[in-house]
Structure formats: structure tokens, C-alpha cells
Amino acid sequence: MKPSFTFRAPTASSTIRQRGFTLLELLVVIVIIGLLASYVGPKYFAQVGKSKTTVARSQIDAFSKALDAYRIDVGSLPSQEDGLAALVTRPSNAPAWNGPYLSKDVPSDPWGHPYVFHIPGVKGDYDITSYGKDGQPGGTGEDADVVGP
């Protein structure tokens, strides 16, 4: 009795077709990845902006502590002209200066703008301000001012 089916060995062309993906399958995967990126991307970049604001607050806090140490040593705050640079280099009018009060030069804010030192300040003896992403007073979101201490 003869079997009712015949066995054929797979040919090279049928093996290649079985291993690959169709163009449609690849397009579906690309669309899914694009949808995920469009959902996750804005949330990720919003967190980056919030983290820069947090860094600015931390730096202002460090400046405030250094200014307190400066005031204890010298007996007064640096002048408006001397500014935050007085925390790193001795001003000519501060003979009791015992610094430097910061381990490095005064950094720029996280957006690359210099911090602004006001004496007297609106909130207290002094204010240290970062004008945010736009570098201009006022604003909302990432453009909002970060003021301390």
C-alpha cells in the first residue's frame, strides 16, 4: 500500500520566507514604537525641566549657607558690587575674610545664566535669583524665577 502523502524537503526559498518578517509586520512595529515615544517623550522632557528647577534651588541654598559663613567671619554681607564672587575671592574691603566659602567658582544656573544677587532683598537681607530658562524676570513653568533663600 502506498502512503497517501508525500514528504518534500523544504527548499531554500521557502525557508527564507519563513524566517523573515513581512513589510506589514515591520510597519506595525514601527507605528507602535512611534505611539509609545509620542506618549512618553513629553512626560520625560517635563521631568527634565523640573529637575533643573530643583538644581537651581539647591545651588541657591548652598550660596545662602556660604553667605551665612561669610557674614559670621566678616561681620557683614558682601556688597552688591562684590556679589557672589566674594565667596570665592577676597574683596578688598573684607580683612577678616576666611574663605573661600565655595569649593569652586560660582556656577551659572542650570540654564546657563548667571545668578543675580540683590542686597537688600525683597524677602530678607538678600535675594539670590535665577531667572529660569528664558533668563528674563517673571515667567511661568520653566521660565519662572527661582528666588532664595
Helices and strands as residue ranges (DSSP letters): H 12-19, H 23-74, G 83-87, E 116-118, E 127-130, G 141-143, E 146-148
